[in-house]
């Protein structure tokens, strides 16, 4: 009888450890909208930040995007960009993964402009 309980316990633990979770964070400023999607499986995370320039396709010079979060910081720079959507992929394995209560502070600089907002 104990073997059955042990087998059930091990099966439940394995199933809980294999659970995948998908988290979504959103935020915006006057000129930018941001989204972060994080797909989590145990201690592995694959994600993507997307930043959309609200004014459509427009040349942006000296673009700099900085993201501060509990699990680390990310940045991207470009001397010129006319992309309406800027994508930044993230991946880690064996790391401290994103939680649904996390908040990401985003600062975007371009053409002598600076805007900050949070993704929640």
RAVEN-V157249 format. One record per backbone hydrogen bond with DSSP energy under -0.5 kcal/mol. NH is the residue of the N-H (numbers start at 1). CO is the residue of the C=O. If there is no record, write none. Layout:
((NH;CO) (NH;CO))
This chain:
((5;1) (6;2) (7;3) (8;4) (9;5) (10;6) (11;7) (12;8) (13;9) (14;10) (15;11) (16;12) (17;13) (18;14) (19;16) (21;40) (23;38) (25;36) (27;34) (29;32) (33;52) (34;27) (35;50) (36;25) (37;48) (38;23) (39;46) (40;21) (40;38) (41;44) (42;19) (44;41) (45;92) (46;39) (47;90) (48;37) (49;88) (50;35) (51;86) (52;33) (53;84) (54;31) (54;52) (56;53) (58;56) (60;81) (62;79) (63;78) (64;109) (65;76) (66;107) (67;74) (68;105) (69;72) (72;69) (74;67) (76;65) (78;63) (81;60) (86;51) (87;85) (88;49) (90;47) (92;45) (94;43) (95;43) (97;95) (102;99) (104;119) (105;68) (106;104) (106;117) (107;66) (108;115) (109;64) (110;113) (111;61) (113;110) (115;108) (117;106) (119;104) (120;26) (120;118))
